[in-house]
Amino acid sequence: MTNDVLYMHQEGVKQTVVGFRKRQRTGIWLEGSDEPLRVPLPDLVLIGTTTNGQSPDYSLYAMKGRPSTLDAPLFHAPMPNVFQSGGICWGNIRLGAIQGTSLAQDWHTLLGTRFGSHAVSGKCKSHPDDVRKMLIDLNANQRRRVYPKSELIPANKSLAQILGIEEESA
């Protein structure tokens, strides 16, 4: 397994992989813009589930640091095209099956596409109506190196809850 994989589970023909992407400055393309925004994004987790090698289902959430347990709380990803459920609106992008245990290509596909106006509300505290306004503000402030954790909105669930498992107490 690669360093960016937090969890992997195979049950019959169903495979689930949870990938972690540490907080970092990222180029984000918004529909209608000629230049990408350069913004700090928080720590993110991408959950990919595929059955029988078919096109995977994905969920995306933000986190406050790399989780040490699956009980770590999740936050809504501060990005357009990601629903409150964590589901991603991929538009007309065709997705292939997850390759092994790496989600590197999946991250590349997600972050390399243009984001539209779908699912833009309820993603950050300062701009609850449209997270794109927050991303534009972050782009304008080139000194800001990290996404402000105080802007994250709790998803009111943990990674274990999303995966349908319970963490064993130590």
PABAFI-516326 format. One line per field, with one value per atom (N, C-alpha, C): residue number from 1; x, z, y; atom name. Coordinates in steps of 0.02 Angstrom, whole numbers, always signed. Layout:
<atoms>
seq = [NUM_...] .
px = [X_...] .
pz = [Z_...] .
py = [Y_...] .
atom = [CA_...] .
</atoms>
This chain:
<atoms>
seq = [1_1_1_2_2_2_3_3_3_4_4_4_5_5_5_6_6_6_7_7_7_8_8_8_9_9_9_10_10_10_11_11_11_12_12_12_13_13_13_14_14_14_15_15_15_16_16_16_17_17_17_18_18_18_19_19_19_20_20_20_21_21_21_22_22_22_23_23_23_24_24_24_25_25_25_26_26_26_27_27_27_28_28_28_29_29_29_30_30_30_31_31_31_32_32_32_33_33_33_34_34_34_35_35_35_36_36_36_37_37_37_38_38_38_39_39_39_40_40_40_41_41_41_42_42_42_43_43_43_44_44_44_45_45_45_46_46_46_47_47_47_48_48_48_49_49_49_50_50_50_51_51_51_52_52_52_53_53_53_54_54_54_55_55_55_56_56_56_57_57_57_58_58_58_59_59_59_60_60_60_61_61_61_62_62_62_63_63_63_64_64_64_65_65_65_66_66_66_67_67_67_68_68_68_69_69_69_70_70_70_71_71_71_72_72_72_73_73_73_74_74_74_75_75_75_76_76_76_77_77_77_78_78_78_79_79_79_80_80_80_81_81_81_82_82_82_83_83_83_84_84_84_85_85_85_86_86_86_87_87_87_88_88_88_89_89_89_90_90_90_91_91_91_92_92_92_93_93_93_94_94_94_95_95_95_96_96_96_97_97_97_98_98_98_99_99_99_100_100_100_101_101_101_102_102_102_103_103_103_104_104_104_105_105_105_106_106_106_107_107_107_108_108_108_109_109_109_110_110_110_111_111_111_112_112_112_113_113_113_114_114_114_115_115_115_116_116_116_117_117_117_118_118_118_119_119_119_120_120_120_121_121_121_122_122_122_123_123_123_124_124_124_125_125_125_126_126_126_127_127_127_128_128_128_129_129_129_130_130_130_131_131_131_132_132_132_133_133_133_134_134_134_135_135_135_136_136_136_137_137_137_138_138_138_139_139_139_140_140_140_141_141_141_142_142_142_143_143_143_144_144_144_145_145_145_146_146_146_147_147_147_148_148_148_149_149_149_150_150_150_151_151_151_152_152_152_153_153_153_154_154_154_155_155_155_156_156_156_157_157_157_158_158_158_159_159_159_160_160_160_161_161_161_162_162_162_163_163_163_164_164_164_165_165_165_166_166_166_167_167_167_168_168_168_169_169_169_170_170_170] .
px = [+42_+0_+44_+21_+59_+45_+88_+83_+19_-10_-70_-134_-129_-188_-197_-256_-272_-304_-341_-381_-396_-397_-417_-454_-508_-547_-574_-565_-591_-638_-699_-748_-782_-763_-789_-767_-815_-799_-801_-812_-816_-750_-722_-659_-670_-646_-649_-578_-560_-495_-506_-473_-477_-408_-405_-343_-341_-281_-270_-227_-245_-206_-193_-129_-113_-128_-140_-156_-99_-119_-70_-103_-62_-85_-98_-155_-178_-208_-197_-230_-300_-350_-421_-449_-478_-510_-584_-610_-682_-708_-767_-798_-802_-785_-788_-724_-674_-612_-558_-514_-459_-397_-392_-333_-357_-317_-335_-325_-365_-354_-300_-255_-203_-223_-250_-278_-251_-246_-230_-293_-287_-343_-326_-376_-363_-344_-327_-317_-382_-377_-435_-432_-489_-493_-541_-519_-559_-573_-637_-658_-685_-652_-673_-696_-755_-781_-801_-775_-791_-815_-862_-889_-879_-846_-835_-799_-753_-713_-750_-812_-852_-827_-856_-839_-853_-806_-813_-862_-885_-921_-871_-874_-826_-862_-826_-846_-784_-793_-737_-755_-708_-717_-652_-658_-600_-588_-527_-508_-462_-456_-409_-348_-307_-247_-257_-201_-203_-232_-284_-316_-272_-273_-237_-285_-350_-401_-457_-497_-554_-611_-606_-658_-648_-597_-584_-644_-663_-720_-705_-757_-753_-786_-764_-792_-810_-856_-875_-816_-802_-746_-764_-720_-735_-723_-761_-753_-821_-829_-891_-896_-955_-969_-962_-960_-958_-1020_-1063_-1126_-1116_-1168_-1166_-1153_-1173_-1163_-1090_-1050_-982_-977_-1034_-1034_-1009_-980_-950_-990_-1004_-1035_-978_-969_-914_-932_-993_-1013_-1007_-973_-967_-900_-865_-801_-814_-779_-785_-732_-753_-708_-693_-631_-612_-611_-601_-597_-535_-538_-481_-425_-365_-307_-268_-273_-237_-261_-213_-232_-217_-197_-180_-238_-250_-300_-267_-202_-165_-198_-217_-250_-318_-352_-418_-413_-361_-348_-333_-291_-272_-333_-377_-438_-483_-493_-537_-511_-448_-421_-402_-400_-382_-440_-501_-560_-585_-627_-659_-718_-722_-777_-832_-893_-950_-986_-1050_-1090_-1134_-1122_-1162_-1135_-1180_-1164_-1111_-1126_-1079_-1095_-1154_-1173_-1157_-1151_-1140_-1070_-1020_-952_-902_-917_-872_-913_-886_-923_-929_-876_-877_-921_-930_-971_-1018_-1067_-1110_-1151_-1161_-1201_-1161_-1094_-1055_-981_-956_-886_-838_-860_-816_-792_-834_-813_-755_-756_-701_-637_-644_-587_-557_-599_-575_-539_-566_-532_-464_-461_-398_-347_-370_-325_-297_-338_-316_-265_-266_-219_-163_-114_-59_-16_-21_+19_-11_-75_-107_-83_-47_-18_-61_-105_-147_-220_-263_-335_-353_-392_-410_-458_-434_-475_-540_-540_-600_-656_-640_-690_-725_-696_-725_-791_-838_-904_-908_-924_-928_-979_-961_-1007_-1048_-1031_-1065_-1063_-1006_-994_-919_-901_-830_-817_-754_-735_-763_-760_-787_-861_-898_-970_-983_-945_-953_-939_-887_-867_-911_-954_-998_-962_-910_-873_-868_-852_-842_-770_-740_-672_-672_-622_-616_-582_-608_-576_-511_-463_-397_-397] .
pz = [+0_+0_+0_-33_-36_+26_+38_+96_+99_+42_+41_+54_+62_+75_+150_+174_+245_+262_+213_+226_+160_+161_+102_+126_+93_+112_+49_+46_-10_+20_-6_+15_-48_-67_-129_-188_-228_-287_-271_-208_-188_-155_-180_-153_-133_-73_-50_-33_-58_-44_-19_+36_+63_+55_+14_+2_+40_+61_+99_+58_+57_+24_+74_+92_+142_+116_+164_+145_+104_+52_+8_-39_-67_-117_-182_-213_-271_-323_-386_-440_-450_-445_-453_-512_-559_-617_-604_-612_-608_-678_-692_-757_-771_-832_-851_-838_-806_-793_-841_-859_-905_-868_-805_-764_-703_-680_-619_-557_-506_-441_-407_-373_-333_-260_-231_-163_-118_-53_-6_+7_+1_+18_+84_+123_+185_+170_+222_+215_+188_+141_+108_+108_+111_+102_+45_+1_-55_-44_-45_-34_-101_-126_-189_-177_-201_-195_-264_-282_-346_-335_-376_-372_-439_-436_-496_-552_-532_-581_-620_-599_-632_-613_-642_-626_-552_-515_-443_-422_-360_-326_-282_-278_-238_-188_-133_-84_-66_-53_-35_+27_+75_+137_+155_+196_+224_+295_+318_+386_+416_+481_+516_+534_+486_+496_+473_+468_+449_+508_+496_+552_+577_+643_+672_+685_+684_+690_+640_+628_+582_+614_+680_+714_+708_+672_+663_+628_+651_+620_+549_+508_+439_+434_+383_+370_+296_+279_+209_+170_+113_+71_+43_+53_+31_-44_-83_-156_-189_-248_-285_-309_-331_-361_-311_-246_-195_-152_-150_-114_-38_+0_+74_+94_+53_+67_+55_+25_+7_-65_-96_-165_-212_-268_-315_-380_-404_-469_-520_-559_-607_-675_-685_-751_-803_-859_-913_-913_-857_-852_-844_-884_-879_-831_-784_-733_-746_-736_-743_-674_-673_-610_-571_-506_-463_-480_-488_-506_-443_-420_-360_-299_-258_-197_-201_-258_-265_-294_-265_-293_-327_-343_-372_-437_-481_-543_-529_-479_-461_-434_-392_-367_-426_-472_-530_-572_-583_-622_-586_-521_-483_-483_-466_-459_-526_-579_-644_-688_-661_-700_-681_-722_-707_-660_-609_-561_-581_-580_-599_-540_-549_-499_-458_-464_-427_-355_-309_-239_-211_-213_-190_-120_-93_-29_+29_+88_+149_+155_+124_+123_+165_+182_+224_+263_+319_+364_+338_+307_+286_+224_+182_+122_+118_+162_+164_+101_+62_+2_-59_-59_-119_-101_-96_-78_-130_-191_-241_-221_-185_-160_-112_-69_-23_-62_-113_-153_-190_-213_-246_-196_-135_-82_-65_-60_-44_-100_-162_-219_-217_-196_-193_-137_-85_-29_-37_-77_-92_-31_+22_+83_+123_+114_+152_+123_+166_+144_+161_+211_+231_+233_+221_+225_+298_+314_+384_+411_+460_+488_+518_+540_+569_+518_+453_+400_+386_+409_+394_+431_+397_+425_+438_+500_+516_+474_+453_+416_+465_+529_+583_+574_+549_+544_+541_+555_+555_+493_+481_+426_+438_+500_+517_+501_+516_+502_+426_+388_+315_+287_+314_+290_+318_+366_+395_+440_+474_+520_+588_+638_+705_+724_+751_+776_+839_+845_+906_+959_+1020_+1074_+1094_+1111_+1130_+1202] .
py = [-59_+0_+62_+115_+177_+220_+269_+313_+353_+367_+408_+369_+304_+262_+253_+273_+267_+200_+174_+114_+80_+15_-23_-85_-102_-160_-193_-259_-298_-350_-350_-400_-426_-487_-515_-472_-449_-408_-333_-316_-245_-224_-169_-143_-70_-52_+17_+39_+99_+128_+199_+217_+285_+316_+369_+404_+469_+488_+550_+597_+660_+712_+767_+777_+827_+897_+942_+1011_+1040_+1076_+1106_+1155_+1200_+1248_+1209_+1223_+1184_+1231_+1215_+1252_+1224_+1267_+1249_+1288_+1253_+1286_+1293_+1353_+1365_+1378_+1350_+1362_+1437_+1456_+1526_+1565_+1534_+1570_+1547_+1592_+1576_+1552_+1570_+1552_+1513_+1465_+1430_+1474_+1462_+1494_+1453_+1485_+1451_+1460_+1406_+1411_+1356_+1372_+1318_+1277_+1212_+1168_+1132_+1114_+1077_+1005_+968_+896_+867_+821_+792_+716_+683_+611_+596_+552_+529_+456_+438_+369_+343_+291_+261_+190_+173_+105_+81_+23_-6_-78_-99_-166_-201_-257_-298_-260_-215_-179_-125_-110_-58_+11_+62_+131_+144_+173_+181_+237_+231_+284_+319_+385_+423_+468_+482_+531_+571_+635_+679_+718_+720_+757_+793_+844_+878_+851_+859_+838_+891_+889_+933_+891_+877_+837_+765_+729_+659_+619_+581_+544_+487_+478_+421_+363_+377_+325_+339_+290_+300_+337_+351_+390_+465_+487_+559_+592_+652_+686_+710_+709_+733_+801_+839_+905_+908_+953_+961_+988_+958_+981_+1050_+1099_+1167_+1177_+1140_+1142_+1136_+1166_+1156_+1084_+1065_+999_+941_+956_+904_+914_+865_+870_+863_+881_+875_+803_+756_+684_+663_+708_+691_+667_+651_+629_+683_+663_+710_+712_+772_+781_+784_+731_+727_+755_+776_+802_+748_+763_+715_+678_+678_+643_+569_+529_+456_+431_+391_+365_+291_+273_+202_+169_+105_+68_+90_+84_+99_+51_+79_+39_+20_-42_-64_-27_-4_+31_+105_+130_+200_+240_+299_+344_+403_+398_+453_+479_+434_+456_+487_+462_+488_+560_+572_+640_+686_+662_+702_+720_+672_+684_+734_+724_+768_+840_+849_+917_+949_+910_+936_+956_+952_+969_+1038_+1065_+1129_+1117_+1158_+1153_+1202_+1178_+1219_+1250_+1261_+1295_+1247_+1183_+1134_+1128_+1119_+1105_+1153_+1218_+1268_+1295_+1281_+1310_+1262_+1292_+1254_+1224_+1255_+1227_+1265_+1328_+1367_+1418_+1439_+1483_+1554_+1581_+1651_+1664_+1614_+1620_+1560_+1555_+1495_+1485_+1539_+1532_+1507_+1518_+1498_+1493_+1432_+1420_+1449_+1459_+1488_+1557_+1595_+1661_+1655_+1604_+1591_+1573_+1531_+1512_+1573_+1617_+1678_+1722_+1728_+1767_+1737_+1671_+1637_+1648_+1647_+1659_+1730_+1778_+1848_+1859_+1818_+1825_+1774_+1791_+1744_+1727_+1768_+1752_+1695_+1683_+1628_+1562_+1524_+1461_+1400_+1407_+1350_+1372_+1323_+1336_+1347_+1399_+1411_+1357_+1319_+1265_+1291_+1354_+1384_+1391_+1387_+1392_+1325_+1270_+1204_+1193_+1162_+1147_+1072_+1052_+981_+944_+884_+840_+798_+802_+765_+690_+666_+595_+583_+522_+502_+459_+448_+404_+333_+309_+243_+239_+292_+292_+290_+328_+328_+258_+227_+161_+104_+121_+71_+21_+45_+2_+36_-2_+25_+15_+67_+62_+20_-23_-63_-20_-22_+15_-19_+22_-4_-24] .
atom = [N_CA_C_N_CA_C_N_CA_C_N_CA_C_N_CA_C_N_CA_C_N_CA_C_N_CA_C_N_CA_C_N_CA_C_N_CA_C_N_CA_C_N_CA_C_N_CA_C_N_CA_C_N_CA_C_N_CA_C_N_CA_C_N_CA_C_N_CA_C_N_CA_C_N_CA_C_N_CA_C_N_CA_C_N_CA_C_N_CA_C_N_CA_C_N_CA_C_N_CA_C_N_CA_C_N_CA_C_N_CA_C_N_CA_C_N_CA_C_N_CA_C_N_CA_C_N_CA_C_N_CA_C_N_CA_C_N_CA_C_N_CA_C_N_CA_C_N_CA_C_N_CA_C_N_CA_C_N_CA_C_N_CA_C_N_CA_C_N_CA_C_N_CA_C_N_CA_C_N_CA_C_N_CA_C_N_CA_C_N_CA_C_N_CA_C_N_CA_C_N_CA_C_N_CA_C_N_CA_C_N_CA_C_N_CA_C_N_CA_C_N_CA_C_N_CA_C_N_CA_C_N_CA_C_N_CA_C_N_CA_C_N_CA_C_N_CA_C_N_CA_C_N_CA_C_N_CA_C_N_CA_C_N_CA_C_N_CA_C_N_CA_C_N_CA_C_N_CA_C_N_CA_C_N_CA_C_N_CA_C_N_CA_C_N_CA_C_N_CA_C_N_CA_C_N_CA_C_N_CA_C_N_CA_C_N_CA_C_N_CA_C_N_CA_C_N_CA_C_N_CA_C_N_CA_C_N_CA_C_N_CA_C_N_CA_C_N_CA_C_N_CA_C_N_CA_C_N_CA_C_N_CA_C_N_CA_C_N_CA_C_N_CA_C_N_CA_C_N_CA_C_N_CA_C_N_CA_C_N_CA_C_N_CA_C_N_CA_C_N_CA_C_N_CA_C_N_CA_C_N_CA_C_N_CA_C_N_CA_C_N_CA_C_N_CA_C_N_CA_C_N_CA_C_N_CA_C_N_CA_C_N_CA_C_N_CA_C_N_CA_C_N_CA_C_N_CA_C_N_CA_C_N_CA_C_N_CA_C_N_CA_C_N_CA_C_N_CA_C_N_CA_C_N_CA_C_N_CA_C_N_CA_C_N_CA_C_N_CA_C_N_CA_C_N_CA_C_N_CA_C_N_CA_C_N_CA_C_N_CA_C_N_CA_C_N_CA_C_N_CA_C_N_CA_C_N_CA_C_N_CA_C_N_CA_C_N_CA_C_N_CA_C_N_CA_C_N_CA_C_N_CA_C_N_CA_C_N_CA_C_N_CA_C_N_CA_C_N_CA_C_N_CA_C_N_CA_C_N_CA_C_N_CA_C] .
</atoms>
